[in-house]
C-alpha cells in the first residue's frame, strides 16, 4: 500500500507540532538526524518495512500515537 510512510510522517509532524511551524521544523530535523528525510517520501513512495520500523520508534520516542 504505497504512501503509508508519508502518512506516518505527516501524522508524527502534525501531532508533535500542533500547527507551530518552529516545532514542525525541529521535528523534521530530528527525523533527518535519525536517518529519515521527510521530504524524500510522497504519497506514491513504496513502503519499506525498515523505514516503517524507524518511524514507529521515532513516534514512540516523541510520544506520538500512530
N, C-alpha and C positions, 0 to 999 in steps of 0.2 A: 504494500500500500504506500505508494510514493507520497512524500510530504509529511510523514509523521515526525521527522526530525525538525522540520520548520515549525510545525505546530507546537512541539515541545519547547523549542527555543522561545517562541512568541509567548507561550504561557509562563515560562520562567521569568522573562523580562517584564511582562505585564503585572504579574503578581508581586514581583520584587519592587518594581519602580512605582506602581500605583499612579502613573502619569507624570512622575517627576523626571524630567529629561536628564538631570545630573545622575540620578541613581540608575537610569536606563543605560547611560554611557558606562558607568562603573561596572554594572552587571555584565555588559558586553565585553568589557576589558577583562573581567575575571574569567569569562568563558574562553577568551583568546589565550590567556595565561595557562589555562588548563587544557589547551590543545584543540579547542573548537572555535572556529571563526563563524559567528552567526551570519555574516554577510555572504558566506560561501554556499549556504543552503537556500533552496527555493521550494515552492510547493510541488515541483516536479522532480526534485532530487531523490535518488534512490535511497532507501533506508538501509543503513549499515548497523548491524547489531552492536558493534563495538562503540559507535558514536552514541547510540541509544543508551547503552550502559553508562557511558560517561555522563550523559545528560541527567540520568536518574541519580547518579552520585552527586552531581553538582546541585541538583534540585534539593536533595536531602541536606546537603551542607548549608544551603541558603535558606532552608526552612520553607520551601515551596512545595505545594502539592500538585502533582501532575495528574 
